[in-house]
Amino acid sequence: MPKPLTTNTLFYGDNLPILREYLNDESIDLIYLDPPFNSNRDYNVLFKEESGLESTAQIQAFKDTWDWDKATQATFEDLRLTAPIPVQKLIQTFYDLLGPNQMTAYLVMMTTRLLELHRVLKPTGSLYLHCDPTASHYLKIIMDTIFGVANFRSEITWKRANAHNDPKRYGHIADILLYYGKTANVVWNPQYTPYRDEYYRSHFKKDSQGRFYRTMPLDAPRHGEGSPTLIYEWKGKLPAKTRTWAISKEKMAEYEQQGLLRYTKYGTPTLIKYADEMPGVPLQNIWTDLPPINPVAKERLGYPTQKPLALLERIIQASSNAGDWILDPFCGCGTAIVAAQKFNRNWVGIDNNYLTSTLQKNRLWDTFQILSQRDYLVKGDLILAEESMV
Ligand SMILES: C[S@@+](CC[C@H](N)C(=O)[O-])C[C@H]1O[C@@H](n2cnc3c(N)ncnc32)[C@H](O)[C@@H]1O
């Protein structure tokens, strides 16, 4: 059993052995992973000149191509022998269905890691798997098998671009986030989006001070005899026979005193709710309000596939609390760990590309003035590779 992590840590190296060697069972509250999608592309980092302009110098950051090689075959055999029986059956089915090709290699790579991620998640923990339609349908079956169908919580569609010119088909502008809980009892902090202008116009009125408000009924269905404390005369009016008041007489008097009651033409009290005191619209599973990072955005670091900070902020706020442990096992230029640090969560980031190390460290310094080995740990094989380059 590894020693429990007590300090925020960046690991460099393949996440599979790192998860096995350093992360305890049930030690993480929230996992966000944004693995390569099997897009069959190579991603390069564009470096900035001192002038701030992008240079033509590029280094390959990572390949998003998977081959059925000896290592994949070995992982496949291992899964067939040691994974839980439903996972053994599933991976064999993929192999039979698709053959030993790139997609199956990708699914083998993901299955073995998702098993480890499931192991390290606490019973109240959540996992968000960021992917796209290339493999999201297969990944969802894998997630259902490992986490259990009952622990599927949402499939989120994130609009990541405004338009895409995909010849002879609809433009692909959305990514998918598969959101699962380890159990039904997960950390959940509801998130809200502001009301849209049309919503204000259709659902609210303006008062004399220009504040938007709407009124809510203050009666409720009567069950059986109804609670005696909710059946009383208010300003000479009783609730209808099939209904009670929704609040006690004391509360009604309190609202009256605060000037929050408005009466219908029949004299029935209703409660005034001001829009600026309401949380907004509960967040739905289609996210169109988080724009992609534009080419001149301040947060843009030039790392391919960098995700907007606002996306990670939302996920971290919804599914964790201060002091919780956040893990991003494919952390790229460190978007998830920056969001975690911002909201006082503990964090672990893993990437197998040494190019990410400088980016992550600089980003943590520029944003929070925190230093590697002083404020957080840096571990892993690739440190040596990086140091030998200096
Ligand atoms: C899509 S990018 C993640 C981008 C990240 N969300 C961000 O905002 O910067 C995927 C990352 O996974 C890393 N990666 C790929 N295979 C890995 C593995 N086996 N172990 C650890 N990292 C891996 C790549 O180097 C790349 O940085």
The ligand as a MOL file (V3000), in Angstrom:
LIG
                    3D

  0  0  0     0  0            999 V3000
M  V30 BEGIN CTAB
M  V30 COUNTS 27 29 0 0 0
M  V30 BEGIN ATOM
M  V30 1 C -5.9240 16.0920 -24.5760 0
M  V30 2 S -4.4620 16.4090 -23.7050 0 CHG=1
M  V30 3 C -4.9930 17.0850 -22.1650 0
M  V30 4 C -5.1400 18.5930 -22.2070 0
M  V30 5 C -5.5100 19.1840 -20.8490 0
M  V30 6 N -6.8640 18.9020 -20.4660 0
M  V30 7 C -5.2840 20.6880 -20.8230 0
M  V30 8 O -6.2320 21.4700 -20.5950 0
M  V30 9 O -4.1310 21.0830 -21.0810 0 CHG=-1
M  V30 10 C -3.9800 14.7850 -23.2970 0
M  V30 11 C -2.6830 14.6910 -22.5260 0
M  V30 12 O -2.5050 13.3370 -22.1510 0
M  V30 13 C -1.1090 13.0580 -22.1310 0
M  V30 14 N -0.9820 11.5940 -22.1550 0
M  V30 15 C -1.2160 10.7390 -23.1770 0
M  V30 16 N -1.0200 9.4690 -22.7990 0
M  V30 17 C -0.6640 9.5100 -21.4820 0
M  V30 18 C -0.3330 8.5210 -20.5090 0
M  V30 19 N -0.3240 7.2410 -20.8120 0
M  V30 20 N 0.0120 8.9220 -19.2620 0
M  V30 21 C -0.0040 10.2490 -18.9390 0
M  V30 22 N -0.3040 11.2280 -19.8150 0
M  V30 23 C -0.6470 10.8640 -21.0710 0
M  V30 24 C -0.5830 13.8110 -23.3530 0
M  V30 25 O 0.8000 14.0850 -23.2160 0
M  V30 26 C -1.4340 15.0810 -23.3120 0
M  V30 27 O -0.7660 16.1190 -22.6370 0
M  V30 END ATOM
M  V30 BEGIN BOND
M  V30 1 1 1 2
M  V30 2 1 2 3
M  V30 3 1 2 10
M  V30 4 1 3 4
M  V30 5 1 4 5
M  V30 6 1 5 6
M  V30 7 1 5 7
M  V30 8 2 7 8
M  V30 9 1 7 9
M  V30 10 1 10 11
M  V30 11 1 11 12
M  V30 12 1 11 26
M  V30 13 1 12 13
M  V30 14 1 13 14
M  V30 15 1 13 24
M  V30 16 1 14 15
M  V30 17 1 14 23
M  V30 18 2 15 16
M  V30 19 1 16 17
M  V30 20 1 17 18
M  V30 21 2 17 23
M  V30 22 1 18 19
M  V30 23 2 18 20
M  V30 24 1 20 21
M  V30 25 2 21 22
M  V30 26 1 22 23
M  V30 27 1 24 25
M  V30 28 1 24 26
M  V30 29 1 26 27
M  V30 END BOND
M  V30 END CTAB
M  END
